[in-house]
Amino acid sequence: VQLQASGGGLVQAGGSLSLSCAASGLTSSRYVAGWFRQAPGKEREFVAVISSSGGTTNYADSVKGRFTISRDNAENTVYLQMNSLKPEDTAVYYCALSRASLLLTSRFYYDYWGQGTQVTVSS
């Protein structure tokens, strides 16, 4: 099983980035998918989650209205569109898959993790 995250980079405040997470070795449509992030010296925190069908989503309050999670099950890929980026969004972003059927926000319920992609927002 492999989750390959990509799309990170350096962007100015107010800009946008689109992250992708391609899964291989499993059928990702059977899993809830989430994005988490970890800034230096901080715990890994929940960002967004999407149901296996893609019909239901949930977001951390800090990104609500700015980030959008989506998925293409035919392509085994999950996306995170990030708009109106702020310096406090700077972190390594991780995608993850969970066997649970609920849209869980705790990282401890996720079974598979990608390697992370760096997002840096300059002020």
SEDRENDO-990879 format. One record per residue (C-alpha): x, y, z; residue number from 1. Coordinates in steps of 0.05 Angstrom, whole numbers. Example, Ala and Ser with C-alpha at 12.3 -4.5 7.8 and 13.67 -1.06 7.14 Angstrom:
2
east, north, up, num
246, -90, 156, 1
273, -21, 143, 2
//
This chain:
123
east, north, up, num
0, 0, 0, 1
27, 68, -19, 2
-1, 138, -14, 3
37, 189, -55, 4
24, 261, -37, 5
44, 317, -84, 6
30, 390, -100, 7
63, 425, -43, 8
107, 486, -52, 9
121, 558, -34, 10
65, 609, -43, 11
51, 679, -20, 12
-4, 694, 29, 13
-70, 697, -6, 14
-48, 648, -59, 15
-72, 578, -75, 16
-44, 508, -79, 17
-75, 441, -98, 18
-51, 378, -65, 19
-61, 308, -92, 20
-56, 240, -59, 21
-52, 180, -105, 22
-64, 112, -74, 23
-38, 46, -99, 24
-42, -25, -73, 25
-113, -17, -49, 26
-181, 8, -71, 27
-185, 76, -39, 28
-260, 81, -51, 29
-270, 34, 7, 30
-237, 82, 56, 31
-251, 148, 88, 32
-196, 197, 68, 33
-167, 253, 107, 34
-115, 308, 104, 35
-73, 326, 165, 36
-16, 375, 175, 37
42, 383, 221, 38
80, 448, 234, 39
149, 448, 266, 40
145, 434, 340, 41
70, 420, 338, 42
26, 359, 338, 43
-3, 332, 274, 44
-72, 362, 267, 45
-134, 347, 228, 46
-149, 389, 166, 47
-205, 356, 126, 48
-240, 289, 116, 49
-284, 260, 62, 50
-329, 199, 62, 51
-314, 139, 18, 52
-366, 160, -33, 53
-344, 233, -32, 54
-413, 256, -11, 55
-396, 281, 58, 56
-340, 325, 82, 57
-316, 358, 146, 58
-264, 411, 159, 59
-224, 440, 216, 60
-251, 508, 235, 61
-184, 540, 217, 62
-192, 521, 143, 63
-267, 521, 134, 64
-287, 563, 75, 65
-217, 564, 47, 66
-199, 491, 34, 67
-239, 439, -5, 68
-228, 364, -1, 69
-250, 320, -59, 70
-236, 252, -89, 71
-237, 215, -155, 72
-248, 142, -138, 73
-238, 122, -210, 74
-168, 151, -205, 75
-156, 127, -133, 76
-138, 199, -116, 77
-157, 249, -62, 78
-148, 324, -70, 79
-142, 384, -25, 80
-153, 452, -57, 81
-125, 507, -13, 82
-145, 579, -26, 83
-132, 644, 11, 84
-71, 613, 43, 85
-43, 644, 107, 86
27, 639, 137, 87
-3, 597, 193, 88
-21, 544, 141, 89
53, 529, 133, 90
64, 455, 150, 91
78, 387, 122, 92
12, 360, 95, 93
-5, 286, 100, 94
-60, 246, 67, 95
-88, 186, 103, 96
-139, 131, 94, 97
-184, 101, 148, 98
-223, 36, 148, 99
-274, 68, 195, 100
-340, 88, 165, 101
-345, 152, 206, 102
-312, 218, 187, 103
-262, 215, 243, 104
-216, 273, 258, 105
-166, 238, 303, 106
-103, 214, 268, 107
-104, 151, 311, 108
-161, 122, 271, 109
-124, 126, 205, 110
-91, 63, 178, 111
-49, 86, 119, 112
-7, 149, 111, 113
28, 185, 55, 114
98, 213, 62, 115
77, 285, 67, 116
86, 346, 24, 117
113, 413, 47, 118
70, 475, 42, 119
102, 541, 57, 120
63, 606, 57, 121
103, 670, 59, 122
76, 735, 87, 123
//
